[in-house]
Amino acid sequence: MRTGVYRALAVVTALTLAPVAAHADPAPSERELIDSVSVPMVKQHLGALQAIAEANHGTRAAGTGGHDASRDYVAARLKKAGYKVTIQPFDFPYYEEKSTALMEQISPDPELYAPTPPGGSPLGDFATMNYTGAGDVTATLQNVDLILPPGPTANTSTSGCEAADFAGFTPGNIALLQRGTCTFLVKAQNAQAAGAVAAIIFNEGQPGRTATPQGNLSTPVSIPVVGASFAVGEELSSPAGTVVHLRTDTISELRTTDNVLAESTWGESKKVVMSGAHLDSVPAGPGINDNGSGSAALLAVAEALGKVPTRNKLRFAWWSAEELGLLGSTFYVHSLSAAARNKIKLYLNYDMIASPNYVFNIYDGDDSDATGAPAGPPGSDEIEKLFEKYFDTLRQSHSGTDFDGRSDYGPFIEAGIPSGGLFTGGEGIKTAEEAALFGGTAGQPYDACYHKACDTVANINDRALALNTGAIATATVVYAYSGDLPGPAAAAKAAVAADDAELVGRVAR
């Protein structure tokens, strides 16, 4: 399989680059540059990230020693390759669930509820909300403005959304709240202000809103806060005076972490070709597919191009705190001036490129799939077409995937920067149609080790890694030398050319 992939890469580089590259007598050639990206080197980087996690309690999460060591490894490799490297620090709310929570009804009917373990799977009767405080409390439950039975439509309940909802609340009780019109954070903060020692927020109860919610408070609170299924919440709501024991074991505090940025010494400074991958894992595991795979492949590509003159400026980024809500990439984009943003002509994102039960997904820049999110900014369609051409040349099936906002392209799209990238699937379930296209097993997750301790080097699919590494190398080299980068300027130029051609046609007729 390996030799077949390498031969195919040699073919695709020639076919893909021929109509795109626009500079004379490159040394080395674009094809030679792409061929110099070594998949064994990518594997070496993955092994290094695995070793770093093993030396740091099994994780490379933002705010931990594992992420700091990952940052130092990537930065050192980039400096050696000839890049100007910037370590960009930022503060963020760190959160970790250290051990599985406990919730039990003490009276009137003793019952132990099934927990959702750290990492979020399998889903239990209740789940600790991100950024909850730690605590071990036994107290009386007190209902707060519940609607039971639930209203006919979702977001009917205003339970806990106003301070007035807690009029008559007894400090020292546990607040029982219902999901509804306001955020989990608002409910938790109002409960805390009213003197609650903990809060249980159960799902609202309409169809599709009965399972245990896995909420993210986004901002730390000091009391334990968990989500519960509608069935559990309804059971706990009656009779009055129900006593519950609730324990959460978490860390929720402000910490500092870093993005790693690398810029080439070559290229037009007003034409920046930017590529990125998030370097952090979740606390539960080493994160070798998610997202050591994208990080390692991008690092190997950057190393191959570090000392080669290019037409356009290359900038690479390894983001931190993606797993906590795209915090690193958002911080970076928001820190840019308007002039600096305008210099970034496109952004390419690589997050999970070697899932064991893989699909070859390309971000749907033109919304040709006509589902979910709309098209990306102008030029995103051209990026999608380049990746499609790569896979078509290999006679490899591919499919579109939505810009659903779950990875670091999000802030770039919001800033109007053309974006694209690759994704081999996360916790979602592979369909029969996808199994027919890509092989693998229908009815199973693309990555059964998603956000788990088993996301190690053994979780990497070598074929997906090799083909996607080739795609990353191809796109980077094509755009490093292209005279017409995707985006509004290129689109306008193409439109003028089309108008000119139409005019010529009319005159000829």
C-alpha positions, 0 to 999 in steps of 0.5 A, a space after each residue: 500500500 505504501 509504494 502505491 500511495 507514493 507513486 500516486 502522489 508523484 502523479 497527482 503533483 504533476 497533474 494538479 500543479 501544472 495549471 496552477 503554478 505561475 513562476 519560472 524555473 523553481 529550484 527545487 520544483 513543486 513536485 520535488 517539494 511535495 515528494 520531500 514531505 515524508 510520511 515516516 517523518 509525520 509518524 516520527 512526530 506522532 511518536 514524539 507527541 505520544 511520548 510527551 503525553 506519556 510523560 505528562 499523565 497521559 494528556 496534552 491538554 491546554 494548560 498542562 505540562 503535556 501541552 507545554 512540552 508539545 509547544 516546545 517540540 513544535 517550536 524547536 523543529 520550526 526554528 531549526 527549519 528556518 522559520 521566524 517562530 512566535 509563541 503567543 500566550 493567552 489566558 483562558 478558563 481551564 477546566 478538567 473533570 478529574 474523576 467521575 461524578 456521583 449523584 444519588 437520591 438519599 430520601 424518600 426513595 434511595 437511588 444511585 444514578 448512572 454518571 457520565 464519565 470524564 470524556 463524555 461517553 457513555 452518556 449517563 443519567 446525569 453529566 457534569 457541566 464544563 466549568 462547574 465547581 468541585 464539591 461534595 454536598 448532601 442537601 434538600 432539593 428545591 424546585 425553581 419555576 418548573 413547567 411540568 408537564 413541559 410546554 408544547 414547544 422547546 425553549 418554553 421554560 424560563 426556570 432560573 432565568 431571572 433572579 426573581 425565580 429564586 424568591 423564597 429559595 432557601 440558602 443551603 438547598 440544591 436548586 432543581 432547574 429546567 432547561 429552557 430559554 436562557 443559558 446554563 450559565 445564567 441559571 447556574 449563576 442565579 442559583 449560586 447568587 441565591 445561596 444554592 450549594 449545587 444546581 441540577 439542570 434537567 432537560 426540558 422534556 419535548 421530543 428531542 430534548 429528553 436526554 442528559 444535556 452535556 452543557 458548557 458553562 463557558 465561565 467558571 462557577 464555584 458550585 457543582 452544576 450537573 445536567 440530568 435527563 428529563 426522566 431524572 429531573 421529573 422524578 426528583 421534582 416530587 415529592 417536596 423535600 427530596 434529599 440528594 447527595 451530589 459530588 463533583 471532582 473538578 479543576 476550574 481556574 484561569 491558566 495561560 497557554 500558547 499558540 505557536 506561529 511560524 512565518 517563512 522569511 520568503 514571499 510577498 508579505 501582503 499575500 499570506 497563505 496560512 495553514 493551521 491545526 490545533 495542538 491540544 488534546 482533551 484531558 482524557 487522552 493523548 490526542 494523537 488522531 485528535 489532533 496530533 495527526 493534523 499537527 504532525 502532518 502540518 509540521 512535516 510540510 512546514 519543515 520541507 518548505 522552511 528554507 525554500 524561496 516561495 512567491 507568497 508568504 507562508 504562515 503556519 499555526 498550531 492552536 491551543 485550547 481548541 478543545 475548549 471552544 476554539 479559544 486559541 484561533 479566536 484570540 489570534 484572529 481577534 488580535 489582528 488589525 484590519 490591515 493584518 487580516 487583509 494580508 491573509 489571503 486564505 486559511 487551510 485547517 487540518 483537524 483529525 486526518 487519520 481516523 481509523 474508520 475514515 472518510 475523506 471529507 473536504 470542507 464544503 466551500 461552495 455549499 454544493 451539498 446544500 445542507 447545514 451552514 452556508 458557503 464559506 467566504 468567496 474563494 472557499 469554493 476554489 480551495 474545495 475544488 483544489 482538494 477535489 482535484 487532488 483526490 480525483 486524480 488519485 481516483 479516490 472518492 471524497 465527500 463534502 463536510 459542512 463548515 459547522 463551526 467545530 474547528 479553527 476555521 471558524 474565526 477565519 470564516 467570521 473574518 471573511 477569509 477564504 477557508 478550507 481543509 480536510 477531516 476524516 471524521 470524529 464521534 459520528 457514525 459511518 453510514 452504509 453509503 460512506 462504507 461503500 465509498 471509503 471502506 471501513 465499517 458502517 454503523 460504527 464511529 469514524 473514531 471510536 477513541 475520540 476524546 478517550 485515553 485510547 487515542 494513541 498512535 495505535 489509533 492512526 490509519 496509515 492510508 488516511 494519514 498518507 493521502 491527507 499528508 499528500 493533500 496538505 503538501 499539495 495545497 501548501 505548495 500550490 498556494 505558495 507559488 500561485 499568482 492568483 490566490 483564491 478570494 474576491 480579487 481572483 474572482 473579479 479577475 476571472 469575471 473580467 476574463 469571462 466578460 472579455 471572452 464573451 465580448 470577443 465571441 460576440 464580435 466574432 459572430 
